[in-house]
């Protein structure tokens, strides 16, 4: 939300409802990774439609096989009844040039104030997120500009902010989904008390490795094996040395030690392939921590196995501590997108005790 508002440079009129006791409207319908794109049917082959497909529907580069970032369904409406049905969906994009004279364009102009419409025509704004516009737990994005070509260009140039806004909304939704069946607070409490950090732990992970500076948790199912590998280091005064090369070299060293295969000399390692990418990005955090997220795929040395991983590195300047948490999966034949999004959500629940070991003398950091 923050990035989009900075991008457009304006806060438009938004009906703000909160999911509290006073909001009796129904919940939105649809899946969290499904987006309905509302455009006039004559524009479904336009440059704007293609730009939306290339951004929100872009193939995920860090999964073993093709899966889109979001599943897109294009819709139009010809009556109030059609529009009422659309208004129930969880994720909606309304897109049209501001000067068109069709149902979608007219709806967009009815939602935007005169001042905002002037800014659109001046080329100053084009993207407007609305939260809980018609029902609870709803994300709506208005995309409009002076022409099809101009709007498509703005969408492509703003891919990271546009998609990132919806992705952040999805993480918040998935946190409820992940832990609604139960949560092992005793594990989180033990990590906090004994090691000074914690993440929220799903109900059926088992603690399989417990060392002074590392722990591994496993959620084994025959067709969907998942794990969490964690490691931490004291006396790390700065995060300046952290980059993608250090993260992956450290990961591989830890994987070789803790994530062994059944065959002799087999262990997990990063997969580097022209077909898949390993991507590291620094995270925006709401607290003092510096964070990095790495997504990619792993492979098993001396065996024919592989799958996705999500790795987090956090540095706490208040305690000079460094943390690595990696989530992985082996699930042949199972769609990976949903589970990777779960991993990305779970890793964002990380917390570090700001009072932990504050008297330690800083020393040089090295790879494990």
C-alpha positions as CSV (number, residue, x, y, z in Angstrom):
1,X,0.0,0.0,0.0
2,X,2.8,2.4,0.9
3,X,4.7,2.0,-2.3
4,X,1.5,2.5,-4.4
5,X,0.6,5.7,-2.6
6,X,4.1,7.0,-3.1
7,X,3.9,6.1,-6.7
8,X,0.6,7.9,-7.4
9,X,1.4,10.7,-5.1
10,X,-2.2,11.0,-3.9
11,X,-4.6,9.5,-1.4
12,X,-8.0,9.2,-3.0
13,X,-11.4,8.9,-1.5
14,X,-11.6,5.4,-0.1
15,X,-14.4,3.8,1.8
16,X,-12.6,2.5,4.8
17,X,-14.3,-0.3,6.7
18,X,-12.6,-2.3,9.4
19,X,-13.3,-6.0,10.1
20,X,-14.6,-5.3,13.5
21,X,-17.9,-5.9,15.3
22,X,-19.5,-2.8,13.6
23,X,-18.9,-4.2,10.1
24,X,-21.6,-6.6,9.3
25,X,-20.9,-6.9,5.6
26,X,-20.2,-10.4,4.1
27,X,-16.6,-11.6,3.6
28,X,-15.2,-11.5,0.1
29,X,-15.2,-14.7,-2.0
30,X,-12.4,-16.3,-4.0
31,X,-8.9,-17.5,-3.4
32,X,-6.0,-15.3,-2.2
33,X,-4.0,-16.0,-5.3
34,X,-6.8,-15.4,-7.8
35,X,-7.4,-11.9,-9.4
36,X,-10.4,-10.9,-11.4
37,X,-9.5,-8.3,-14.0
38,X,-12.5,-6.2,-15.0
39,X,-12.2,-4.6,-18.5
40,X,-14.5,-4.0,-21.4
41,X,-14.5,-7.3,-23.4
42,X,-13.3,-5.4,-26.5
43,X,-10.1,-4.5,-24.6
44,X,-9.1,-8.0,-23.5
45,X,-6.5,-8.1,-26.3
46,X,-5.3,-4.6,-25.7
47,X,-1.8,-3.6,-24.6
48,X,-3.2,-2.8,-21.1
49,X,-4.5,-6.4,-20.8
50,X,-1.2,-7.8,-22.0
51,X,0.7,-5.6,-19.5
52,X,-1.5,-6.9,-16.6
53,X,-0.8,-10.5,-17.8
54,X,2.9,-9.7,-17.9
55,X,3.0,-8.3,-14.4
56,X,0.3,-10.0,-12.2
57,X,0.3,-13.1,-14.3
58,X,4.0,-13.4,-14.8
59,X,5.6,-16.8,-14.5
60,X,7.4,-17.3,-11.1
61,X,11.1,-17.5,-11.9
62,X,12.1,-19.4,-8.7
63,X,9.9,-22.5,-8.9
64,X,10.8,-25.9,-10.4
65,X,8.0,-25.6,-13.1
66,X,5.9,-22.9,-14.6
67,X,3.3,-21.3,-12.3
68,X,1.9,-17.7,-12.6
69,X,2.3,-15.2,-9.9
70,X,-1.5,-14.8,-9.8
71,X,-4.3,-16.7,-11.6
72,X,-6.0,-14.1,-13.7
73,X,-9.6,-14.2,-14.9
74,X,-10.9,-11.4,-17.2
75,X,-14.4,-10.2,-16.7
76,X,-16.8,-7.6,-18.1
77,X,-20.3,-6.5,-16.8
78,X,-23.4,-5.4,-18.7
79,X,-25.8,-4.8,-15.8
80,X,-26.0,-3.9,-12.2
81,X,-26.6,-7.6,-11.4
82,X,-23.3,-8.4,-13.1
83,X,-21.5,-5.7,-11.2
84,X,-23.0,-6.8,-7.8
85,X,-21.6,-10.3,-8.5
86,X,-18.1,-8.9,-9.2
87,X,-18.1,-6.8,-6.1
88,X,-18.1,-9.9,-3.9
89,X,-14.6,-11.1,-5.1
90,X,-11.5,-10.9,-2.9
91,X,-9.1,-9.4,-5.5
92,X,-10.3,-7.1,-8.3
93,X,-8.5,-4.9,-10.9
94,X,-10.6,-2.4,-12.8
95,X,-8.7,-1.1,-15.8
96,X,-9.6,1.3,-18.6
97,X,-8.4,4.5,-20.2
98,X,-10.1,7.5,-18.5
99,X,-11.5,8.9,-21.7
100,X,-13.3,5.7,-22.8
101,X,-17.1,5.5,-22.8
102,X,-17.9,2.0,-21.7
103,X,-19.2,0.5,-18.4
104,X,-15.8,0.0,-16.8
105,X,-14.5,3.5,-17.7
106,X,-17.7,5.1,-16.4
107,X,-17.5,3.1,-13.1
108,X,-13.9,4.2,-12.7
109,X,-14.9,7.9,-13.2
110,X,-17.7,7.5,-10.7
111,X,-15.3,6.2,-8.1
112,X,-12.6,8.8,-8.6
113,X,-13.1,12.4,-7.4
114,X,-12.9,15.2,-9.9
115,X,-9.6,16.3,-8.4
116,X,-8.2,12.8,-8.9
117,X,-9.5,12.5,-12.4
118,X,-7.7,15.8,-13.3
119,X,-4.5,14.3,-11.9
120,X,-5.0,11.2,-14.1
121,X,-5.5,13.3,-17.2
122,X,-2.4,15.3,-16.3
123,X,-0.4,12.1,-16.2
124,X,0.4,12.5,-12.5
125,X,-1.5,9.4,-11.2
126,X,-2.7,6.1,-12.6
127,X,-3.0,3.4,-9.8
128,X,-5.4,3.6,-6.9
129,X,-5.7,0.8,-4.3
130,X,-8.9,0.5,-2.4
131,X,-9.2,-1.6,0.8
132,X,-12.5,-3.4,1.7
133,X,-14.4,-1.2,-0.8
134,X,-17.6,-3.3,-1.0
135,X,-17.0,-6.4,1.3
136,X,-14.6,-7.3,4.0
137,X,-11.1,-8.6,3.3
138,X,-11.2,-7.2,-0.2
139,X,-8.4,-5.7,-2.4
140,X,-9.3,-3.5,-5.3
141,X,-7.0,-1.7,-7.7
142,X,-8.1,1.0,-10.1
143,X,-5.8,1.4,-13.1
144,X,-6.5,4.3,-15.5
145,X,-4.6,6.7,-17.8
146,X,-5.2,8.8,-20.9
147,X,-4.7,5.9,-23.4
148,X,-4.2,2.2,-23.8
149,X,-0.5,2.6,-24.6
150,X,0.1,5.1,-21.8
151,X,-1.6,2.9,-19.2
152,X,0.2,-0.3,-20.3
153,X,3.6,1.5,-20.1
154,X,2.9,2.8,-16.6
155,X,1.8,-0.7,-15.5
156,X,5.0,-2.3,-16.8
157,X,7.2,0.4,-15.3
158,X,5.6,-0.1,-11.9
159,X,5.5,-3.9,-11.7
160,X,7.4,-4.2,-8.5
161,X,5.2,-1.7,-6.6
162,X,1.9,-2.9,-8.1
163,X,2.4,-6.6,-7.6
164,X,4.2,-6.1,-4.2
165,X,1.1,-4.3,-2.9
166,X,-1.1,-7.3,-3.5
167,X,1.6,-9.7,-2.3
168,X,1.9,-7.9,1.1
169,X,-1.9,-8.2,1.4
170,X,-1.6,-11.9,0.6
171,X,1.0,-12.5,3.3
172,X,-1.3,-11.0,5.9
173,X,-4.2,-13.2,4.7
174,X,-2.1,-16.3,4.6
175,X,-0.9,-15.8,8.2
176,X,-4.4,-16.5,9.4
177,X,-4.8,-19.4,7.0
178,X,-1.5,-21.0,8.1
179,X,-2.2,-21.0,11.9
180,X,-6.0,-21.4,12.1
181,X,-5.7,-25.1,12.5
182,X,-3.3,-24.8,15.4
183,X,0.0,-23.5,16.5
184,X,2.9,-24.9,18.6
185,X,3.4,-22.0,20.9
186,X,5.5,-24.2,23.2
187,X,8.2,-24.4,20.4
188,X,8.1,-20.7,19.8
189,X,8.3,-20.0,23.6
190,X,11.3,-22.4,23.9
191,X,13.2,-20.7,21.1
192,X,12.5,-17.3,22.7
193,X,13.6,-18.4,26.2
194,X,16.6,-20.5,25.2
195,X,17.9,-18.8,22.1
196,X,16.4,-15.3,22.0
197,X,14.4,-15.5,18.8
198,X,11.3,-17.1,17.5
199,X,9.0,-17.7,14.5
200,X,5.4,-18.9,14.6
201,X,5.3,-22.7,14.3
202,X,2.6,-24.6,12.5
203,X,0.8,-27.4,14.4
204,X,2.6,-30.4,13.1
205,X,6.3,-29.6,12.6
206,X,8.6,-31.8,14.7
207,X,11.9,-30.6,16.2
208,X,14.5,-33.0,14.8
209,X,17.9,-31.2,15.4
210,X,18.7,-29.1,18.4
211,X,22.2,-27.6,18.8
212,X,23.7,-24.5,20.4
213,X,23.5,-22.5,17.2
214,X,21.2,-24.5,14.9
215,X,17.8,-26.2,14.9
216,X,15.9,-28.2,12.3
217,X,12.1,-28.8,12.2
218,X,10.4,-31.4,9.9
219,X,6.8,-31.8,8.7
220,X,7.0,-35.1,6.8
221,X,4.3,-36.4,4.6
222,X,4.9,-39.0,2.0
223,X,3.9,-36.7,-0.9
224,X,4.8,-33.3,0.7
225,X,7.9,-33.2,2.8
226,X,8.7,-29.8,4.3
227,X,11.3,-28.5,6.7
228,X,12.7,-25.5,8.5
229,X,16.5,-25.2,9.0
230,X,17.7,-22.4,11.3
231,X,21.1,-21.1,12.3
232,X,22.3,-18.1,14.3
233,X,25.5,-16.4,15.2
234,X,26.5,-14.1,18.0
235,X,28.8,-11.0,17.9
236,X,28.1,-9.8,14.4
237,X,28.2,-6.0,14.6
238,X,27.3,-5.2,11.0
239,X,25.3,-6.5,8.1
240,X,27.4,-4.7,5.5
241,X,29.1,-8.0,4.3
242,X,25.8,-9.7,3.5
243,X,25.1,-10.2,-0.2
244,X,23.7,-13.0,-2.4
245,X,27.1,-14.8,-2.7
246,X,27.5,-14.9,1.1
247,X,24.0,-16.0,1.7
248,X,24.1,-18.9,-0.8
249,X,27.6,-20.0,0.3
250,X,26.4,-20.1,3.9
251,X,23.2,-21.8,3.0
252,X,25.0,-24.5,1.1
253,X,27.4,-25.1,4.0
254,X,24.5,-25.5,6.4
255,X,22.5,-27.7,4.0
256,X,25.4,-30.1,3.6
257,X,25.7,-30.4,7.4
258,X,22.0,-30.7,8.4
259,X,20.0,-31.7,5.3
260,X,21.5,-35.1,4.3
261,X,20.0,-37.5,1.9
262,X,19.5,-41.2,2.3
263,X,22.3,-42.1,-0.1
264,X,25.9,-41.8,1.0
265,X,27.4,-38.4,0.3
266,X,24.0,-37.0,-0.7
267,X,22.8,-33.6,0.6
268,X,20.9,-30.6,-0.4
269,X,22.5,-27.8,-2.3
270,X,21.4,-24.8,-4.4
271,X,20.4,-25.4,-7.9
272,X,21.8,-22.9,-10.4
273,X,20.2,-23.4,-13.8
274,X,19.5,-21.4,-16.9
275,X,15.8,-22.4,-16.5
276,X,15.5,-21.1,-13.0
277,X,16.7,-18.1,-11.0
278,X,18.0,-17.7,-7.5
279,X,16.9,-14.2,-6.4
280,X,17.9,-12.3,-3.2
281,X,16.3,-9.0,-2.2
282,X,16.6,-6.9,0.9
283,X,13.3,-6.7,2.7
284,X,11.4,-3.8,4.1
285,X,10.8,-4.4,7.8
286,X,8.7,-2.6,10.3
287,X,11.3,-2.8,13.1
288,X,15.0,-2.4,13.7
289,X,16.0,-5.6,11.8
290,X,17.8,-5.8,8.5
291,X,16.3,-8.6,6.5
292,X,17.1,-10.4,3.2
293,X,14.9,-12.9,1.4
294,X,16.2,-15.4,-1.1
295,X,14.0,-17.6,-3.3
296,X,15.1,-20.4,-5.6
297,X,15.3,-24.2,-6.0
298,X,17.5,-26.9,-4.4
299,X,18.8,-30.2,-5.7
300,X,20.1,-33.3,-4.1
301,X,23.6,-34.3,-4.8
302,X,24.0,-37.9,-5.9
303,X,20.3,-38.3,-6.2
304,X,17.4,-37.2,-8.4
305,X,15.5,-34.9,-6.1
306,X,14.7,-31.2,-6.0
307,X,12.2,-28.5,-5.0
308,X,11.8,-24.9,-3.9
309,X,13.3,-23.0,-1.0
310,X,12.7,-19.7,0.7
311,X,15.6,-18.4,2.8
312,X,15.6,-15.4,5.3
313,X,18.6,-13.7,6.8
314,X,18.0,-11.2,9.6
315,X,20.5,-9.0,11.4
316,X,19.7,-7.4,14.8
317,X,21.8,-4.4,15.4
318,X,20.5,-4.1,19.0
319,X,22.2,-7.4,20.0
320,X,24.8,-7.9,17.2
321,X,23.2,-11.2,16.2
322,X,22.7,-12.8,12.8
323,X,20.0,-15.3,12.0
324,X,19.2,-17.6,9.0
325,X,15.9,-19.4,8.6
326,X,15.3,-21.6,5.5
327,X,12.1,-23.3,4.5
328,X,12.2,-26.1,1.9
329,X,9.9,-28.6,0.3
330,X,10.0,-31.9,-1.7
331,X,6.7,-32.6,-3.2
332,X,6.7,-34.1,-6.8
333,X,3.5,-33.5,-8.6
334,X,2.2,-30.9,-6.1
335,X,1.7,-27.3,-7.1
336,X,4.4,-25.3,-5.2
337,X,3.2,-21.7,-5.4
338,X,0.8,-22.0,-2.4
339,X,3.4,-23.6,-0.2
340,X,6.2,-21.1,-1.2
341,X,3.8,-18.3,-0.3
342,X,3.2,-20.0,3.1
343,X,7.0,-20.1,3.6
344,X,7.3,-16.5,2.8
345,X,4.6,-15.7,5.3
346,X,6.0,-17.8,8.0
347,X,9.5,-16.3,7.7
348,X,8.1,-12.9,8.2
349,X,6.8,-13.8,11.7
350,X,10.5,-13.8,12.9
351,X,11.2,-11.9,16.1
352,X,14.5,-11.3,17.9
353,X,14.9,-10.5,21.6
354,X,16.4,-7.0,21.8
355,X,17.8,-7.6,25.3
356,X,19.6,-10.8,24.4
357,X,23.4,-11.0,25.1
358,X,23.9,-7.2,24.8
359,X,27.2,-7.4,26.7
360,X,29.0,-9.6,24.2
361,X,32.2,-8.2,22.6
362,X,32.0,-8.0,18.8
363,X,34.3,-10.3,16.8
364,X,34.7,-10.8,13.1
365,X,32.0,-12.9,11.4
366,X,32.9,-16.0,9.4
367,X,31.0,-18.5,7.4
368,X,29.9,-21.6,9.3
